[in-house]
Amino acid sequence: MQTLLRLEATVLPGNRLEVSAAELPEGAKVEVIVVLPERQQSQFASALDFLESLPSSPNPRCFPT
């Protein structure tokens, strides 16, 4: 029967991961699956989109450029 360990780790300098668990026998071959967190997409595609999203009254821009 397979054993599943779910661990969280922090990526170390040099893009390295270090896993340590008492359940891991030395010399055993294991499968490691890395799941990256989803990237949060910017709410605005451009600076102009951001400016257009600001309230129109009072006008947040000094000049209509």
Contacts in CASP RR format, 6 or more apart in sequence:
PFRMAT RR
TARGET T0000
AUTHOR 0000-0000-0000
METHOD contacts of the structure
MODEL  1
MQTLLRLEATVLPGNRLEVSAAELPEGAKVEVIVVLPERQQSQFASALDF
LESLPSSPNPRCFPT
3 23 0 8 1.000
5 21 0 8 1.000
5 23 0 8 1.000
5 24 0 8 1.000
7 19 0 8 1.000
7 21 0 8 1.000
9 17 0 8 1.000
9 18 0 8 1.000
9 19 0 8 1.000
11 17 0 8 1.000
12 18 0 8 1.000
17 32 0 8 1.000
17 34 0 8 1.000
19 32 0 8 1.000
24 30 0 8 1.000
44 50 0 8 1.000
44 53 0 8 1.000
51 60 0 8 1.000
51 61 0 8 1.000
54 60 0 8 1.000
54 61 0 8 1.000
END
